[in-house]
Amino acid sequence: MPPFPAASLEATMTPSRSAVNVGELARQFGRQVFHAAWRVLGDNALAEDVQQDVFVRLLEARDLNGVASWPAWLNAMATRLAIDRLRRQRRGWQILPLWRDSVPAHAPSAEQHADQHERAARLRAALASLNPKQAQCFALRHLQGLGIPEIAALLSISENLVSVNLHRATRSLTARLGDTRSPGDRS
């Protein structure tokens, strides 16, 4: 996704009340918010719901004048809300959409498709069961591709704490999911 021009961010503040122009933010960053939610959820409709929730919360928020980076703030909010939605789904009904991190070069067989679907459902359930900070750090690092310094700045925690949360999340996910490779994949 191309970087967003910093100069256009000044247009998101209205001079009269120093309030955030949510409509302008939605136009500029709506697609980015959708993609952040989609990376966690893997479903267009759910990602659109999260996208809407992000901007509704932005409308309801009281003090947002201290936001240093709108793309980072909106990305983190979308990730948090998507993880919360996963947790709610885990309690209520089975997760249906596929977790697609890449498109294969050839069409997968029915067995591969079913295997991907099962692994995606297991990963989502395991991610939803993590401690919220661990889930945020994991999603921002491995689903959004952010670096540790970026995550630390975004969540207002130290880089060391980000690393600890990532380690604990990885350890917990590994314990919950076990070794999911097929016997032929193991070295």
N, C-alpha and C positions, 0 to 999 in steps of 0.2 A: 504494500500500500504506500503511495507516495506521501512524503512528509507534508504537513500542513503549514502554510506560511504563517509566521508569527505575527506579521503586521495585520493580518485580517482578524486576529484575535482581539484587537483593540475595538473592533466594531461590535463585539458582544456585550459591551458595557454601554448602557444608556447614560447620557450626561446628567439627566435630571435627578435620578435617585441613586445613582451608582448601582443599579440593580442589573442582574444578568439578563441579557436578551436570549431567552430560551429558544425562541424560534430560529434565531441566527445560529446558535450552537447546534440545534437539530439539523439545520441545513448543512452546516459544515462537517459535523462529526457523526451524523446519524448512521451513515454506512459503516464507519469504524466501530460504533457501539454495537450494531447488528452483528458484525463479524466477530467481535470479542465474545458476544453471547453465543453465537453459533459454534464457535470453536469448543465451547464447554458442553453445549446441549446437543449439537448435531442435528437440529431440526429447525426448519425455517420458521414455522408458526410460533414455536416456543421462543426462538431468538427475537422475533418481532414483538412478542409480548414483553420480553425483558427490555428491549429497546424502548418501548413505550413507557414501561415502569421507570426506567432511568430518567427520562425527561419529565415524567410526572413528579418524581421525587425532587428533581431539580426545581420545578415550579413551586413545590411546597417548602423547599429549604429556605432558611431565614438568612444565614450569614455565609455567603459564598465569595465575598470580596477578597479573601485571602488565598484563593485557588491560584497556584503558581502555574500550573499546566493543565489546561482544559482537556487535551487529548488523554493525558495520563489519568486525570480524575475520572473522566467518563469511562475509560477503559477499565479501571479498577471497579467502579460501581457496576458496570455490566457484568464483570466476572463474578463479583460478590452475589449479585441478584441471580445469576445463572446457577451458581452453586446452591443457593437457597432453594431455587426451583427444583433442582435435582433432589435435594433432601426431602422436599414435600412430596415429590413423585415417588420416592422410595417408600414413603409411608403409605401412600394411597394406591398406587397401581404400578404395573411393570413398565419399565422403560422400553420404548419401542424403536426409536430411530437409531440408525447406525452411527458409529463413531468413525468418521472418515478423515484421516489425517493426510491421505494422498490417494490419487486416482491410479489404479494399477494400469500397466501398459496393455494388458489384455483383460478381457472380461473374466471375472472369477467364476469358478464352477459353483454349483449349488452348495457343495460341501464347504468350499472356502467362504462363500457368502454367509452361510449359517455360522461358521466358526468366527468370522469377523463380528457378526451380530452378537454372538454370545460373549466374546471378549469385551466388546464395547459396553454391553450391559453390566458385566462384572466390574469393569473399570469405573463406570459411572456410579455404581452402588458403593464401591470402595471409596471413591473420591468424596461422595456425600457423607460418608461415615467419619471422615477425618475431623480433627479439631479445625475450627474455622480459619485460624491464621495459617495452619499448615496447608489447608486446601487452597487458600488464596495464594500463598507462596508457590505451591506446586503448579497451579493453573497459570499464574503469571509467568513462571519460568518455562514450563514445558508446553503449554498450550498457546501462550501469547508470545513466547520467545524473548522475553525481557531478561536483561542481565541482573545480577545480584545488586549492583549499586542502584539501578533503576527501581527495582522492587523495594529496596530499603527506603528510597526517597518517597516513593508512592505510598507506602504503608506507614511512613514516619517511624521506622524502627531501624536498628543498627544492621549493618551488613552481616555481622556475626549472627544476630538473631534470625536473619533471613536464611543463612546457611544451616543453622540448627533446625529451623522449621522444615527446610527442604530435606535434610537428612532424616528427620523423624517421619515426614510424610512418605518418603521413599521406602523407608524401613517398614512402615505400617502397611503401605500398599503391597509391598513384596510379600509380607506375612499373610495378608488377606487374599491375595491373588495367587500366591505360589508361583511355581515355574510353569508358565503357560505355553512354552515352546513345545512343539511336537517332538517326539523322540528323534526324528531324523535331523532336526535343527540343532541338537545339542552337540557341543564339541568335546 
